Amino acid sequence: MSELWNGALQYACWHKPKTLLEESSLIVTGGSTHVSQKKDKTEYLFRHKGWIFSLEKIVPPGTMAFPLIFLEVTDQEQKKSTWKMEEMPLPKYLSNFL
């Protein structure tokens, strides 16, 4: 999930064995954001051809806690699949380009 220069949200994914350096398998733009009242949970919602991609980021209490990230995909038949994700830093070799 990323925010584009114009403020629009974008979701991109890569099917295995592709890497971040290869062309993504799917790009969906125009998502929406929902932040909880406590500001401890943010949900990014994307819709694409009858599919729903919900990316939820939960920040546990404590300053040193790593965020929990869950991806839930709902297909056209309303079947849901959920994955627990990990936030990954950019590889060191990409920092030269930023």
N, C-alpha and C positions, 0 to 999 in steps of 0.2 A: 504494500500500500504506500502510495506517495502522493504528495500534493504538487500539482503542476504550477508553472509560473503564473497562470491566470486564476489560481485558487481552486481549480477543479480537482477532485479526488480521482485517483487512478489505481486500479487493482491489476497486477500482472502476476502470472504464474508460469512455471516451467515444469513440464513433465519430465520425470527421470528418464534418462541420465543427463539431461541438459543442465547447463550451469548458467550463472548470472551473465556470463560473457557471451552467451548465445542468444538468438532471438527468442523472445518469450512465446509460449504456446497460446496464451490468451491475454488480451488486454481489455479491461472494461473501464470506461470513464463515466463520470457523472454520479459518483456515489454520494451518500449522505452520512452525516455524523450525528451521533446521539451521545451526550455526556451525562452521566448520572449526577444527581443532586450533590452527592458527596465528592464528586470529581475523582472518584477512585476507579471508575470504569468508563471506557469509551468504546462505542460500537460503530463500526464503519459498515455500511450496507450498500451492496452493489447488485443491480439486476441486469441479466443478459439472456435474451431469448428464452424466457420462462424459468431460468435458473436464478437462485438467490445466493449470493456470497455474503456471509456475515462474519466479519473479523472483529473479535472482541478482545480488548486489552484491559487487563485488571491489574491495578497496582496494589499489592498487599500493604498493610500497615507497616511502617518502619522505613527509615531512610535508605537502608542498604538492600532492601528487597528488590529482586528482579521481577519485572512485570510478567504476568501470566498471559499467554496469547492463545486464543482458540479460534479456529476456522470452522464454520459450519456451512456446508453446501447443501442446498435444497434443490433437487432436480425438478423437471417438468411434471413428474408424477408425485411430487411432494415427499419423496424419500430423502431422508436427511443423513448426512455423514459428517462426523465431527473429528477434528484433529487438534491435538495440543501442539503448539508451535514454540519455537525459541527465537528470541530476538538475536540477530547475528550482526556483529559489527562489520563494516566494510573491510575487505582484505587490505592489508597494508600497501600493496602495490597500486591500489586505486586511489589512495590518499594524495598521490602526486597530481592527479587530474582535478582535484577539488579546489 
